[in-house]
Amino acid sequence: MIPVAEFKQFTEQQPAFKVLKPWWDVLAEYLTLAMLMIGVFGCTLQVTQDKIICLPSHEPQENLSEAPCQQLLPQGVSEQMGALREVRGLKNNLDLQQYSFINQLCYETALHWYAKYFPYLVVIHTLIFMVCTSFWFKFPGTSSKIEHFISILGKCFDSPWTTRALSEVSGENQKGSAAGRATAIIVATAGVGLGKAGDGEKEKVLVEPEKVVTEPPVVTLLDKKEGEQAKALFEKVKKFRVHVEEGDILYTMYIRQTVLKVCKFLAILVYNLIYVEKISFLVACRVETSEVTGYASFCCNHTKAHLFSKLAFCYISFVCVYGLTCLYTLYWLFHRPLKEYSFRSVREETGMGDIPDVKNDFAFMLHLIDQYDSLYSKRFAVFLSEVSESRLKQLNLNHEWTPEKLRQKLQRNAHGRLELALCMLPGLPDTVFELSEVEALRLEAICDITFPPGLSQLVQLQELSLLHSPARLPFSLQIFLRDRLKVIRVKCEELREVPLWVFGLRGLEELHLEGLFTPELARAATLESLRELKQLKVLSLRSNAGKIPASVTDVAGHLQQLSLHNDGARLLALNSLKKLAVLRELELVACGLERIPHAIFSLGALQELDLKDNHLRSIEEILSFQHCRKLVTLKLWYNQIAYVPEHVRKLRGLEQLYLSHNKLETLPTQLGLCSGLRLLDVSHNGLHSLPAEVGLLQNLQYLALSYNALEGLPDELFFCRKLRTLLLGYNHLRQLSPQVGALRALIRLELKGNRLEAMPEELGNCGGLKKAGLLVEDALYEGLPAEVREKMEEE
């Protein structure tokens, strides 16, 4: 006997696959199991019991009718009985082996093939049905997608984040509906109160609204591990969606196997209805066995005929029901757009409006899931929502960046404000807004920042830096920051990415912008209007502008410092500078300037000018700086200046002059007439000597001569008794004059990189000079007298 367990492998699937089996597939499974039982039962009977029993016919050959068993059929029963009485007791003279031989021979030759192979056909057809049903679960191209989908689906369904996200949405909906009901109650109650109050009543009707009590939703708390697992799950869903939406192999495979089952059903139904009548109880058998048995005609009894006919009709009934389920499946497949799946109902129910619709195999599997339980797709949709993902990231950030951890990052910045700097985070932790003592917030490389209402807790916030961190600010928070924020720095790829709310901060005093204009806008250099910035004093712009933005003149009446860093792009139009009447500091760095712009000489309030890193070769226009009577600092460093004109003497009010990193070989003697000069930097040039008139700079405190070609120093230099810093490193000096001891105020002296053989012991007279301030080779230092070294090493 064949046990049913032998066929278990054909129907056995992973338990998780049941979610992809709609009701018709489940019904079809039970029907195939019933058909398999019929086939197995028939095969068992066929194998274990006699198949056919034959008896020889005693009629003479010439009297033998066409059907040897016709006389045993129901008609003419009385004649049959008489005939039977006549032959009663007749012996056939056949032994057991002859009977067995005749039975086998008649079974093979006389019995119809349908009657012989009916149970085997049932088993074979049923196995084909089973293979067709489960083939897409086994085929490599589809099974991998199904297994991956089932795995992700189960994790999404069981994830604590799914429960939390849906609970939060449910809570928001409950709050909204509760607020609506409360408003309606207030209006209705107030209406009744006013209706009851008479015209003559003087007392005021006070109506207390009914309190609506709603139970808060149960929100589970996620620990750090669960948050990381949910984050990984979001990434898996993204990659799986991209992979599965590329094709429709699952949908095509399911249609093909369903069409195959329908064709198989029709073929089985047709031939079974035709041949089922061939299963008969009596079978006439004519075989030429006279030489072996003495008989050529036999009447046979098919022992299983009655049972097989009943099983056949039962089998046909099951096949019909099975076929109807297949036809319904085809109707379902072609009647609905199964290659598209809309989450519209889920979006309306959960309030997550950004859940995208899906297509192809992803959509088809979700349609199948809905036939099992629509709750699966609802919970799965949580991991398709970018809003949900951003909430999860926010939660993970809050777990990672606790207030205590953030306080450890607080430090004073260059302006003395208590600053919190965050760099390259996936978002902005909500815990930041618990640090009410923060005065400056620096955010770098943080994408898609949306400031929450908690920003209003930072009551001390005065400075905000957004470096490659695009930020959205709700209107209510714009009002909060409008008069509070003093300094803002924005750095982005293009200046058009600067948030518009920045230009509405009317209390702003410093605005620093860094980014490029698009090629078509670079020449016009259009910038948003600055009219709202009534308190702006400092404007810094690092870009590739072709001219000074016209909107700069919006703040001409109060702008005190303007910095333009053009990264080498040539700045052409500078006439608008003339309108900046109160400008005190001007920086035109890397602007491709070849001459000092004449517009600068109109700035009567200018105190500091920086023309660093341009292409200046001649500074003959320096004479015009006498119109800038308040100019005290002039920075002409990092250019290509070959000489300083003699009329530099006109700049008597100049206190700081930077000429480093140029191509100077000499300095004019008239430089000594700049009596107010306190700082002179001519390092990184090609100077071979200094004019003796440098000794006239009695107010000089800082002199940088490093990286030149000086072979000696004039003795007049040491008349500058206020000199505190003297940098002579990396020149060609062979000796240092003993008169250096006259520089009693000297606290820093650099002599490295020269050709000195010894240092004068008069250095000991420089009372403020210590070992830390003396930059020289160790050998030269050790060559000083011991008492000088001891004096320098004293604290």
C-alpha positions in Angstrom: 0.0 0.0 0.0 1.3 3.5 -0.9 1.2 5.8 2.1 -0.1 9.4 1.5 3.0 10.7 3.3 5.0 9.8 0.2 3.2 12.6 -1.7 3.7 15.2 1.1 6.8 16.7 -0.7 4.6 17.8 -3.6 2.4 19.9 -1.4 4.8 20.9 1.4 5.6 24.7 1.4 7.2 27.0 3.9 4.5 28.0 6.4 5.2 31.7 5.7 4.2 31.2 2.1 0.5 30.9 3.1 0.2 34.7 3.1 0.6 34.6 -0.7 -2.2 32.0 -1.1 -5.7 33.5 -1.7 -8.8 31.6 -0.8 -9.1 30.0 -4.2 -5.5 28.5 -4.0 -6.3 27.2 -0.5 -9.5 25.6 -1.8 -7.6 24.2 -4.8 -5.1 22.6 -2.4 -7.9 20.8 -0.5 -9.4 19.7 -3.8 -6.1 18.3 -5.0 -5.6 16.5 -1.7 -9.1 14.9 -2.1 -8.3 13.9 -5.7 -5.0 12.5 -4.6 -6.7 10.4 -2.0 -9.1 9.0 -4.7 -6.1 8.1 -6.9 -4.1 6.6 -4.1 -7.1 4.6 -2.9 -7.8 3.3 -6.5 -4.1 2.4 -7.0 -4.0 0.6 -3.7 -7.1 -1.5 -4.7 -5.6 -2.1 -8.1 -2.4 -3.5 -6.7 -3.7 -5.5 -3.7 -6.8 -7.2 -5.1 -7.7 -9.3 -8.2 -8.2 -7.1 -11.2 -10.4 -9.4 -13.3 -12.0 -12.9 -13.1 -12.7 -14.8 -16.3 -14.7 -18.0 -17.1 -14.8 -19.9 -20.4 -17.9 -19.9 -22.5 -19.4 -23.5 -23.3 -21.4 -22.4 -26.4 -20.3 -24.1 -29.6 -18.3 -21.9 -31.9 -21.0 -21.7 -34.6 -23.7 -20.7 -32.0 -21.5 -18.2 -30.2 -23.0 -14.8 -30.3 -20.9 -11.6 -30.8 -20.9 -11.0 -27.1 -20.1 -14.1 -25.0 -21.4 -12.3 -21.8 -24.5 -10.9 -23.4 -26.6 -13.7 -21.9 -25.7 -12.6 -18.4 -27.0 -9.1 -18.9 -30.3 -8.2 -17.1 -32.7 -8.7 -20.2 -34.1 -12.3 -20.5 -33.5 -13.2 -16.9 -35.7 -16.4 -17.0 -34.0 -17.7 -20.1 -30.6 -17.1 -18.4 -31.7 -19.0 -15.3 -32.8 -21.9 -17.5 -29.6 -21.9 -19.4 -27.6 -21.7 -16.2 -29.5 -24.7 -14.8 -28.5 -26.7 -17.8 -24.8 -26.0 -17.4 -24.8 -26.2 -13.6 -22.1 -28.5 -12.4 -20.2 -28.5 -15.7 -16.5 -28.6 -15.3 -14.1 -26.5 -17.4 -11.1 -28.8 -16.9 -8.9 -25.7 -16.3 -6.3 -25.6 -13.5 -5.4 -22.5 -11.4 -2.5 -21.5 -13.7 -4.7 -21.5 -16.7 -7.2 -19.3 -15.0 -4.5 -16.9 -13.9 -3.1 -16.9 -17.5 -6.5 -16.2 -19.0 -7.3 -13.5 -16.4 -4.0 -11.7 -17.2 -4.5 -12.1 -20.9 -8.0 -10.8 -20.9 -7.1 -7.9 -18.6 -4.5 -6.7 -21.0 -6.5 -7.3 -24.3 -10.2 -7.0 -23.5 -10.4 -4.4 -20.7 -10.6 -0.8 -21.9 -7.5 1.3 -21.1 -9.5 3.8 -19.1 -10.8 1.2 -16.8 -7.3 -0.2 -16.4 -5.4 3.1 -15.8 -8.1 5.3 -14.2 -6.5 5.5 -10.7 -3.1 6.1 -12.1 -4.4 8.8 -14.3 -6.0 10.4 -11.3 -2.7 10.4 -9.4 -0.7 11.8 -12.4 -3.2 14.6 -13.1 -3.4 15.5 -9.5 0.4 15.7 -9.2 0.5 17.9 -12.3 -2.1 20.2 -10.6 0.1 20.3 -7.5 3.2 21.2 -9.5 1.4 23.9 -11.4 0.1 25.4 -8.1 3.5 25.5 -6.4 5.9 25.9 -9.3 6.4 29.6 -8.7 7.4 28.9 -5.1 10.2 26.6 -6.5 11.4 28.3 -9.7 14.7 30.1 -8.9 13.7 33.3 -10.7 10.6 33.7 -8.6 11.2 31.8 -5.3 14.1 34.2 -4.4 11.9 37.2 -4.7 9.0 35.6 -2.8 11.3 34.4 0.1 12.8 37.9 0.3 9.4 39.5 0.3 8.0 37.2 2.9 11.0 37.7 5.1 10.8 41.5 4.9 7.0 41.4 5.3 7.2 39.4 8.5 9.8 41.8 9.9 7.8 44.8 9.0 4.6 43.3 10.5 6.4 42.5 13.8 8.6 45.6 14.1 7.9 47.7 17.1 8.4 50.8 14.9 5.3 49.8 12.9 3.2 49.8 16.0 4.7 53.1 17.2 4.2 54.9 13.8 0.6 53.8 13.5 -0.1 54.7 17.1 1.4 58.2 16.6 -0.8 58.7 13.6 -3.8 57.4 15.4 -3.0 59.7 18.3 -2.8 62.7 16.0 -6.1 61.8 14.3 -7.8 61.4 17.7 -6.4 64.8 18.8 -7.8 66.4 15.6 -11.2 64.9 16.0 -11.3 65.7 19.7 -10.4 69.3 19.0 -13.2 69.4 16.4 -15.7 68.0 18.8 -14.6 70.4 21.5 -15.0 73.4 19.2 -18.5 72.3 18.2 -19.5 71.9 21.8 -18.2 75.3 22.7 -20.1 76.9 19.8 -23.3 75.0 20.5 -23.2 75.7 24.3 -22.4 79.4 23.7 -25.4 79.6 21.4 -27.8 78.1 23.9 -26.4 80.5 26.6 -26.9 83.5 24.5 -30.4 82.3 23.6 -31.4 82.0 27.2 -30.0 85.4 28.1 -32.7 88.0 27.8 -32.3 91.4 26.2 -32.7 93.0 29.6 -30.2 91.0 31.5 -27.1 92.8 32.4 -25.1 89.9 33.7 -22.7 88.2 31.4 -23.4 84.7 30.4 -20.2 82.6 31.0 -20.2 79.2 29.3 -17.7 76.6 30.3 -17.0 74.2 27.5 -17.4 70.6 28.1 -14.1 68.8 28.6 -13.5 66.1 26.1 -11.3 63.3 27.5 -9.6 61.1 25.1 -7.3 58.3 26.0 -3.9 58.7 24.6 -2.8 55.9 22.3 -0.5 53.3 23.6 3.0 54.2 22.1 5.8 51.7 22.6 9.2 53.0 23.4 12.0 51.8 21.1 15.4 51.1 22.5 18.5 51.8 20.5 18.8 48.2 19.1 15.2 48.2 17.9 15.7 51.6 16.3 18.8 50.4 14.4 16.9 47.3 13.2 14.1 49.4 11.9 16.5 51.7 10.1 18.1 48.6 8.4 14.6 47.5 7.5 13.9 50.7 5.7 17.0 50.2 3.6 16.0 46.7 2.8 12.6 47.7 1.7 14.0 50.5 -0.6 16.4 48.1 -2.3 13.8 45.3 -2.6 11.3 47.7 -4.1 13.8 48.9 -6.7 14.7 45.3 -7.5 11.2 43.9 -7.7 9.5 46.8 -9.6 11.9 46.3 -12.5 10.0 43.2 -13.8 6.8 41.2 -13.7 8.1 37.6 -13.7 5.9 36.7 -10.7 2.8 38.0 -12.3 3.6 36.3 -15.6 4.5 33.0 -14.0 1.2 33.0 -12.0 -0.8 33.6 -15.1 1.0 30.9 -17.0 0.5 28.3 -14.4 -3.2 29.3 -14.0 -3.8 29.0 -17.8 -2.0 25.6 -17.8 -4.3 24.4 -15.0 -7.4 25.6 -16.9 -6.2 23.8 -20.1 -5.5 20.7 -18.0 -8.9 20.9 -16.4 -10.7 21.0 -19.8 -8.7 18.1 -21.2 -9.4 16.0 -18.1 -13.1 16.8 -18.0 -13.6 16.1 -21.7 -11.9 12.7 -21.9 -13.3 11.5 -18.5 -16.9 12.3 -19.6 -16.3 10.4 -22.8 -14.7 7.3 -21.3 -16.3 7.0 -17.9 -18.9 4.6 -19.4 -16.2 2.3 -20.4 -15.9 1.1 -16.8 -18.3 -2.0 -17.0 -18.9 -4.9 -14.7 -18.9 -7.6 -17.4 -16.3 -7.8 -20.1 -16.4 -10.2 -23.1 -13.0 -11.6 -24.0 -12.0 -13.5 -27.2 -8.5 -14.8 -27.3 -7.0 -17.6 -29.4 -6.0 -19.9 -26.6 -7.8 -23.0 -27.8 -4.5 -24.9 -28.0 -3.6 -24.0 -24.4 -7.0 -23.9 -22.6 -9.4 -25.5 -25.1 -11.5 -22.2 -25.1 -11.4 -19.1 -27.3 -14.2 -17.1 -25.7 -14.5 -16.0 -22.1 -16.8 -14.0 -19.9 -14.9 -11.8 -17.5 -15.9 -9.9 -14.3 -14.1 -6.5 -13.6 -14.2 -6.7 -9.9 -13.4 -2.9 -9.3 -15.8 -1.6 -12.0 -18.6 -0.6 -9.6 -16.3 1.1 -7.2 -14.2 2.8 -10.0 -17.3 4.2 -11.6 -18.3 5.8 -8.3 -14.8 7.1 -7.8 -14.7 8.5 -11.4 -17.9 10.4 -10.9 -16.6 11.8 -7.6 -13.3 12.7 -9.3 -15.1 14.5 -12.1 -17.0 16.5 -9.6 -13.9 17.6 -7.8 -12.2 18.4 -11.1 -15.2 20.6 -12.0 -15.0 22.5 -8.8 -11.2 22.8 -9.2 -11.7 24.1 -12.7 -14.2 26.7 -11.6 -11.7 28.0 -9.1 -9.1 28.2 -11.9 -11.6 30.1 -14.1 -12.3 32.5 -11.3 -8.6 33.0 -10.8 -8.3 34.0 -14.5 -11.2 36.4 -14.1 -9.4 37.9 -11.1 -6.1 38.2 -12.9 -7.5 39.9 -16.0 -10.4 41.9 -14.5 -8.2 44.0 -12.2 -5.0 46.0 -12.8 -2.8 43.7 -10.7 0.4 45.3 -11.9 -0.5 48.5 -10.0 -1.2 48.9 -6.3 -2.5 52.1 -4.7 -2.1 52.8 -1.0 -4.8 55.5 -1.2 -6.9 54.0 1.5 -3.9 53.5 3.7 -2.8 57.1 3.2 -6.3 58.3 4.1 -6.4 56.1 7.2 -2.9 56.7 8.5 -2.4 60.3 7.4 1.0 59.4 5.8 0.4 61.1 2.5 3.8 60.3 1.1 3.3 56.5 0.8 4.0 55.8 -2.9 2.0 53.5 -5.1 3.9 50.5 -6.4 3.9 48.5 -9.7 4.8 45.2 -11.4 5.6 42.2 -9.1 5.7 44.4 -6.0 2.1 45.4 -6.7 1.0 41.8 -7.6 2.3 40.4 -4.3 0.6 43.1 -2.3 -2.7 42.2 -4.1 -2.2 38.6 -3.0 -1.5 39.7 0.5 -4.8 41.7 0.6 -6.6 38.5 -0.2 -5.0 37.0 2.9 -5.1 39.9 5.3 -5.1 43.6 4.3 -3.5 44.5 7.7 -0.2 43.2 6.3 -0.1 45.8 3.5 -1.1 48.5 5.9 1.8 47.8 8.3 4.1 47.2 5.4 3.3 50.7 4.0 4.9 52.3 7.1 8.3 51.3 5.7 7.5 52.9 2.3 6.9 56.3 3.8 9.7 58.8 3.9 7.9 60.7 6.7 8.0 57.5 8.8 11.7 57.0 8.0 12.5 60.5 9.0 10.6 60.0 12.2 12.6 56.9 12.9 15.9 58.7 12.1 14.9 61.4 14.5 14.1 58.9 17.2 17.5 57.2 16.7 19.2 60.5 16.8 17.5 61.4 20.0 18.7 58.1 21.5 22.3 58.6 20.3 22.6 62.3 21.1 21.4 62.8 24.7 21.5 66.2 26.3 24.4 65.2 28.4 26.4 64.1 25.3 25.6 67.4 23.5 26.7 69.5 26.5 30.1 67.9 26.3 30.5 69.5 22.8 29.8 73.0 23.9 32.7 75.4 23.6 33.3 79.1 23.1 33.8 80.2 19.6 36.0 83.1 18.3 33.3 85.6 19.2 33.1 84.3 22.8 29.6 82.8 22.3 28.8 79.3 23.7 28.6 77.2 20.5 27.3 73.8 19.7 28.8 72.3 16.5 27.2 69.3 14.8 28.7 67.8 11.7 27.5 65.1 9.2 24.5 63.8 11.1 21.5 62.2 9.4 19.3 64.9 11.0 19.0 67.4 13.8 18.4 65.8 17.2 15.4 67.2 19.1 17.6 67.1 22.2 19.5 70.1 20.9 16.6 72.3 21.9 16.9 71.2 25.5 20.1 73.1 25.8 18.7 76.6 26.5 22.1 78.0 27.2 23.3 77.6 23.6 24.2 81.0 22.1 25.6 79.7 18.7 24.5 76.7 16.7 26.7 75.4 13.9 25.3 72.7 11.6 27.5 71.2 8.9 26.6 68.7 6.2 23.2 67.8 7.7 20.6 67.2 5.0 17.0 68.5 5.0 16.7 70.2 8.3 13.3 71.3 9.4 13.4 73.2 12.6 10.8 72.0 15.0 8.8 74.2 17.4 11.4 73.3 20.1 13.7 75.9 18.6 11.9 78.5 20.5 13.4 77.0 23.7 16.8 78.4 22.6 16.2 81.8 24.1 19.9 82.7 24.1 20.5 81.8 20.5 22.3 84.7 18.6 24.4 83.0 16.0 23.4 80.3 13.5 25.7 78.6 10.9 24.2 76.4 8.1 27.1 74.9 6.2 25.8 72.6 3.4 22.7 72.1 5.5 19.5 73.3 3.8 17.0 74.3 6.4 13.3 75.0 6.5 11.9 77.3 9.1 8.2 77.5 9.9 6.7 81.0 9.9 6.1 81.0 13.7 9.8 80.3 14.2 10.7 83.1 11.7 8.9 85.5 14.0 10.9 84.0 17.0 14.3 84.5 15.3 13.5 87.7 13.4 14.6 90.1 16.2 16.7 87.6 18.2 19.3 86.3 15.7 22.4 88.5 15.2 24.8 86.4 13.1 24.0 83.9 10.4 26.3 81.9 8.1 25.1 80.0 5.1 27.3 77.9 2.9 25.8 76.0 -0.1 26.7 74.9 -3.6 24.7 77.7 -5.3 23.5 80.9 -3.8 19.9 80.3 -5.0 19.8 77.6 -2.4 20.0 80.1 0.4 16.7 80.0 2.4 14.5 83.0 1.7 13.7 83.4 5.4 17.3 84.5 6.0 16.6 87.8 4.2 13.7 88.5 6.6 15.7 88.5 9.8 15.5 92.2 10.5 17.6 92.0 13.7 20.5 90.5 11.8 23.9 92.3 12.3 26.1 89.9 10.4 25.3 88.0 7.2 27.9 85.5 5.7 27.0 83.8 2.4 29.1 81.4 0.5 28.1 79.7 -2.8 28.3 80.1 -6.5 26.1 81.9 -8.9 25.0 79.8 -11.9 27.0 80.7 -15.1 24.0 82.7 -16.6 23.5 84.7 -13.4 27.2 85.3 -12.5 27.5 88.4 -14.6 24.3 90.0 -13.2 25.1 88.7 -9.6 21.5 89.0 -8.5 21.0 88.6 -4.8 17.8 88.7 -2.8 16.7 92.0 -1.5 18.4 93.1 1.8 15.9 95.9 2.6 14.5 94.0 5.7 18.0 93.8 7.3 17.8 97.2 9.0 20.5 96.4 11.5 23.0 94.7 9.2 26.6 95.9 9.8 28.7 93.1 8.3 28.1 91.4 4.9 30.4 88.7 3.6 29.9 87.1 0.2 32.1 84.4 -1.2 31.1 83.5 -4.8 31.9 84.1 -8.4 30.1 87.4 -8.9 30.9 89.5 -12.0 30.0 92.7 -10.1 28.9 93.8 -6.6 25.3 92.7 -6.2 22.9 95.6 -6.5 21.0 94.6 -3.4 24.2 95.6 -1.4 23.1 99.2 -1.8 19.9 98.4 0.2 22.0 98.4 3.3 24.4 101.2 2.3 23.2 103.4 5.1 24.4 101.2 7.9 26.8 98.6 6.4 30.2 98.9 8.1 32.0 95.9 6.8 31.9 94.3 3.3 33.8 91.2 2.4 33.8 89.9 -1.2 35.8 86.7 -1.9 35.5 85.8 -5.5 37.7 82.7 -5.8 39.7 84.2 -8.7 36.7 85.3 -10.8 37.2 88.8 -12.1 35.1 91.5 -10.4 34.4 94.1 -13.0 31.8 96.7 -11.9 32.7 98.4 -8.6 31.0 101.8 -8.9 28.3 100.8 -6.4 31.0 101.0 -3.7 30.7 104.7 -3.8 27.2 104.5 -2.1 28.6 102.7 1.0 29.2 106.0 2.8 29.7 104.5 6.3 31.8 101.5 5.3 34.7 101.0 7.6 36.2 97.7 6.4 36.4 96.4 2.9 37.8 93.1 1.7 38.2 92.3 -2.0 39.9 89.0 -1.9 40.8 87.0 -5.1 38.7 89.3 -7.2 41.1 89.3 -10.2 41.9 93.0 -9.7 44.9 94.4 -11.6 44.6 98.0 -10.3 43.3 99.5 -7.1 39.7 100.4 -7.9 39.1 104.2 -8.0 35.7 103.7 -6.3 37.5 102.9 -3.1 39.0 106.4 -2.8 35.4 107.7 -2.3 35.0 105.8 1.0 35.7 108.6 3.4 34.9 106.4 6.5 37.1 103.5 5.4 39.5 102.3 8.1 40.7 99.0 6.8 41.3 97.7 3.2 42.2 94.2 2.2 43.1 93.5 -1.4 44.6 90.0 -0.8 45.3 87.5 -3.5 44.6 89.7 -6.6 46.8 90.5 -9.6 48.1 93.9 -8.5 51.4 94.8 -10.2 51.5 98.5 -9.7 50.1 100.5 -6.8 50.7 104.0 -8.2 47.1 104.9 -7.1 48.3 104.6 -3.5 48.6 108.4 -3.5 44.7 108.7 -3.7 44.5 107.0 -0.3 45.1 110.3 1.3 41.4 111.0 0.7 40.6 108.1 3.0 41.7 110.0 6.0 40.6 107.4 8.5 42.5 104.5 6.7 44.8 102.8 9.3 45.2 99.3 7.8 46.2 98.5 4.2 46.7 94.9 3.2 48.2 94.4 -0.3 49.6 91.0 0.4 49.6 87.9 -2.0 49.9 90.0 -5.2 52.6 90.7 -7.8 53.7 94.2 -6.7 57.3 94.9 -7.8 57.9 98.2 -6.1 56.3 100.7 -3.7 56.0 104.3 -5.0 57.6 107.1 -3.2 54.4 108.9 -2.5 53.6 106.3 0.1 54.9 109.0 2.5 51.5 110.7 2.1 49.9 108.0 4.2 51.0 109.4 7.5 48.0 108.0 9.3 48.6 104.5 8.2 49.3 102.1 11.2 49.4 98.7 9.5 50.9 97.9 6.1 50.9 94.3 4.7 53.1 93.8 1.6 54.1 90.1 2.1 54.1 87.5 -0.7 54.9 90.0 -3.4 57.9 90.6 -5.7 59.6 93.5 -3.9 63.3 93.9 -4.1 63.7 97.3 -2.5 61.7 99.6 -0.2 61.6 103.3 -0.8 63.3 105.6 1.7 60.1 107.6 2.0 58.6 104.7 3.8 60.3 106.0 6.9 58.0 109.1 6.8 54.9 107.0 7.6 55.5 107.9 11.2 52.3 106.3 12.4 53.2 102.8 11.2 53.0 100.2 14.0 53.1 97.1 11.8 55.1 96.4 8.7 55.0 93.0 7.0 57.3 92.6 3.9 58.0 88.9 4.4 58.2 86.5 1.4 59.7 89.0 -1.0 63.1 89.4 -2.6 64.5 92.2 -0.5 68.3 92.5 -0.4 68.6 95.4 1.9 66.6 97.8 4.1 66.8 101.6 3.8 68.3 103.3 6.9 65.2 105.5 7.0 63.4 102.6 8.5 64.8 103.7 11.8 62.5 106.8 11.7 59.5 104.5 12.4 59.5 105.2 16.1 56.1 103.7 16.6 56.9 100.4 14.9 56.1 97.4 17.1 55.9 94.6 14.6 58.4 94.1 11.7 58.3 90.9 9.5 61.3 90.4 7.2 61.3 86.6 6.9 61.9 84.8 3.6 63.9 87.5 1.9 67.5 87.8 0.7 68.8 90.2 3.4 72.5 90.0 4.0 72.7 92.7 6.6 70.6 95.1 8.7 71.1 98.9 9.1 72.1 100.0 12.5 69.3 102.5 12.4 66.8 99.7 12.6 67.6 99.3 16.3 66.4 102.9 16.9 62.9 101.5 16.8 62.8 101.1 20.6 59.1 100.1 20.7 59.7 97.1 18.5 58.2 94.0 20.2 58.3 91.4 17.3 61.2 91.2 14.8 61.0 88.3 12.3 64.3 87.8 10.4 64.1 84.1 9.6 65.3 82.5 6.4 67.5 85.3 5.1 71.2 85.5 4.3 72.3 87.2 7.5 75.9 86.4 8.6 75.9 88.4 11.9 73.5 90.2 14.2 74.5 93.6 15.4 75.2 93.9 19.1 72.9 97.0 19.0 70.0 94.5 19.1 70.3 94.9 22.9 68.8 98.3 22.6 65.4 96.8 21.8 64.3 96.5 25.4 60.6 95.9 24.5 61.4 92.9 22.2 59.5 89.7 23.2 59.8 87.7 20.0 62.9 87.4 17.7 63.1 84.9 14.8 66.6 84.1 13.4 66.2 80.6 12.0 67.4 79.8 8.5 70.2 82.3 8.3 74.0 82.0 8.2 74.8 83.2 11.7 77.8 81.8 13.4 77.0 83.3 16.8 74.6 85.6 18.5 75.6 88.7 20.5 75.5 88.4 24.2 73.8 91.8 24.2 70.5 89.8 23.7 70.5 89.5 27.5 69.6 93.2 27.6 66.3 92.5 26.0 64.5 92.0 29.2 61.2 90.8 27.7 62.9 88.2 25.4 62.5 84.7 26.7 63.6 81.3 25.3 60.1 80.6 24.0 60.2 83.9 22.1 63.6 83.3 20.6 63.3 81.2 17.4 66.9 80.1 16.5 68.9 76.9 16.0 69.8 75.0 19.1 73.5 75.3 18.5 73.4 79.1 18.3 71.3 79.2 21.5 73.8 77.0 23.3 76.5 79.4 22.2 75.1 82.2 24.3 76.8 82.8 27.6 75.3 80.8 30.5 74.1 83.9 32.4 72.2 85.1 29.3 70.6 81.7 28.8 69.6 81.5 32.5 68.1 85.0 32.3 66.0 83.9 29.2 64.9 80.7 30.9 63.6 82.5 34.0 59.8 82.6 34.3 
